[in-house]
Amino acid sequence: MEGLVNSRISPIRPQYRPQHCLSTSTFSLQLTKNSNGSRISIMNHPKSFTSVAASIQPVEASTLNRFNNTMPSQDALELWRKAEAVCFDVDSTVCLDEGIDELAEFCGAGKAVAEWTARAMGGSVPFEEALAARLSLFKPSLSQVQDFLHKRPPKLSPGIDELVKKLEANNINVYLVSGGFRQMINPVASILGIPPENIFANQLLFKSSGEFLGFDANEPTSRSGGKAVAVQQIRKAYGYKALIMIGDGATDLEARQPGGADIFICYAGVQLREAVAAKADWLVFNFKDLINCLL
């Protein structure tokens, strides 16, 4: 997920140096009511979606040399190995793209949304303000979202499916914590075998006619600091002794605080946000590095 703060973003280019471990379309509709009026939520059938095979260019060795956290500390490694839960960001982490930008482009407003995002990246902007502003530029209808989901299957980051399977094989619970929308994340969760109750994300709202209404402001991830709140809620609900946050942006880094994530692993395989990467407990460019370090 993008971090709306001052941060240098570097593209990923060739010359990757592998990292080693220290020790080694069908839809159904659900109509509900809330204080804002009618709300229609898109519910996906798990077997209706397939992912698009995706690949990314590795990072330059010179870029790796700028960071001293591309190898985990002993403490970080031990926490990774004894994790009871792992929370993943979705946009630019589990998936290769930013969902709202892709939806905007599909709806014919990609340029306007991208320009607004670029302006927002010039300074600190509350997440809820950024989200509302970009949605107001194209106001996606229910039919547009349905069409988008049908024609644009998720583009998963290389290795994420293998990592999730490995975590689950080790009895580690996996969560998706995102500032994106449930309607677009449900297919991703279905592909990866992550249950719907393990998704913490925003919800697009529509009128009974299918016209865009807004987004559910009651979701913790709809506002600044929301990911930290969501992770704290997960930890408190299940009493996890070791919980990890993995993502690419400032909002993911925020989840590392008392009562939240024990460590933050920055995944920079899609976007390297240098200000975020420098503060991570562990910086990785390939999910296989995490797989190799699991017991």
Secondary structure, 3 states (H helix, E strand, C coil): CCCCCCCCEECCCCCCCCCCCCCCCCEEEEEEEECCEEEEEEEECHHHCCCECCCCCCCCHHHHCCCCCCCCCHHHHHHHHCCCEEEECHHHHHECCCHHHHHHHHCCCHHHHHHHHHHHCCCCCCHHHHHHHHHHCCCCCHHHHHHHHHHCCCEECCCHHHHHHHHHHCCCEEEEEEEEEHHHHHHHHHHHCCCHHHEEEECEEECCCCCEEEECCCCHHHCCCHHHHHHHHHHHHHCCCCEEEEECCHHHHCCCCCCCCCEEEEECCCCEEHHHHCCCCEEECCHHHHHHCCC
